[in-house]
């Protein structure tokens, strides 16, 4: 598993997911300006199912960041 850097909280990773994989994996997910951890987990799930290996790795990082936010 990869470590999440202090500057990459779930909000940052959520935004990155839309920038990098929006058209591929998040095409049916609305981008929220102020996502909650639950919103980020919805995006992570979509990355896992619709994305490639890089998207799945980002999904893992989002999930880790959401657990850290609790």
Secondary structure by P-SEA (a helix, b strand, c coil): cccccccccaaaaaaaaaacccccccccbbbbccccaaaaaaaaaaaaacccaaaaaaaaaaaaaaaaac
